[in-house]
Amino acid sequence: MRVELNPDLCQGHNRCYALAPELFDVDDYGTAVVIGEGSVAADLEGKARLAVDNCPEYAITITQDT
């Protein structure tokens, strides 16, 4: 599983960072960024889904590794 964040949609609510700081960080402008390549460890999949569900701008998506 991977998380992707569309920076054009992100408005800096940072709910993703509050819910999953292992997967997201915040840049100097208050915009969320994905940590690393966006790969999600199995034990963090629930947090990734929670971040997606709580993003008011729908800026986060999950893709499955193939």
N, C-alpha and C positions, 0 to 999 in steps of 0.2 A: 504494500500500500504506500502511496505517496500523497502528500498534500501540496497543493499549488495555491498561490495567492495572486490575485490580479491587482497590481498596485494602482491601476486606474480606477478601480471600484472602491478601494479601501479609503475610509474616511477618518481613520484613526481612533475608532472606539476602543480598540485593543482588548476586546473581550477574549479573543483568541489567546493573546498573551497571558491574560489573567487565568484562563482555564487550562492552558497547555504551554507553560513556559519552556518545556523541554522541546517543543516544536516551533515556537514562534518567539521573535524578539521585536524590539521597537527601534527604529532608526532615529537619527537626530531630529527629524521633523515630526515625530510622533506616529509615523506610518508603520504598520506591522510588516515584518519580513519573515520569511521562512528560514529556519536554521538549517545550514548545510544544503544538501541536495533535495530535502523534503521527504526523505525516506522515513517511514514510520515503523518503529519496532512493534512487534506483536503486542507487547504489554501497554503500548500507548495508543492503540487503535481506538479505544473508547474515548480518550481525550481528543483525538483528532476529529471524531464524529461530533463530539460535543462542541468543539470550536466551529465546525461547519454549521451546525444547527443554531448557534448563537450569534453568527455574524449578521448584523442587520442589513448589510450591503450585499450579501451573497458573493463576497469576494473570494471565498475559499472553496476549493473543490478537492475532491478525493479521486484519485485514479488508482486502478489496480495494476501492480507490476505484472508484466507478462513474461 
